[in-house]
Amino acid sequence: MTQLDPSLRDALKTVSTATLCTALFKRGLRNQFIQDVRPLNPAAGTMVGEAFTLRYIPAREDLNPITVFQNPNHPQRQAIEQCPPGAVLVIDSRKDARAASAGSILVTRLMQRGGAGIVTDGGFRDSPEIAQMPMPAYHQRPSAPTNLTLHQALEFNVPIGCGDVAVFPGDVIVGDAEGVVVIPREMAQDIADEAVEMTAFEDFVTEQVRGGRSIIGLYPPTTEEARQDFAAWRQAQRR
């Protein structure tokens, strides 16, 4: 997995998932926002990184006793140890939060290894401790029981589904206080460039609307006056 260019990572940290979804929609991608996940610590900052994935299937009791954790090659443990620095671990937990995808010790290890964040469409145990960590983490809701009760870790760094979104290894994952969006790697730069432009325009519009200006002709900018005002604003703001 190749690491993101630092300038691309920095650009994506300045835009919202809502804006990114609009840029993706313009290119025909309508289902890139992971459903029903929320940040444990909204103040942790924007999460940006390449996807490194882990997939669970329904647990089968004869194959998934608690002794499986004694195996050093257990997929869950190996996913934590092999997730590259700067990447986001994205977990397919079948949208089932009744059993935990991971707990605070594994999330701490991922953070110490340089992970950019972690996302599951299930839940985490030890969620109060995870919520105190500076690394972004997203889940559906708290899950106290171990994953062994319902989930069986099968494989990692393969295509998965997370919150009804297809996630391929290397996709670009962006998370903010609203949620998480998945950007196909090959279009990440174009999406970032457009989102930065959109953010500048929306900041201008917000300032104008707060000053009492009508949105008609401004948002979208259908008048020459609005376009000229935006150009002057950008020059003054150096954006």
CORFENFEN-V45365 format. One line per field, one symbol per residue. psi: psi as a letter, one per 30 degrees, with the letter a starting at -180 (. if undefined). Layout:
psi->???
This chain:
psi->kklkkeeeeeeffglleeeeeeeeefggjfifjkkhklkejfgflkkklkkklkkllkkkeffhlfffffjfgkeeeeeeffklkflkjkkjgggjgfkkelaeeeeeeeeffgkflkkkgblklheeeeffkfkkkklelkjellffffljkellhlklkjhgkkkkkflkkkkafeakkkkkefgeeeeeeeeeeeeeeeeeeeeeefggklfkfejlifleeeeeeeeeeeeefh.
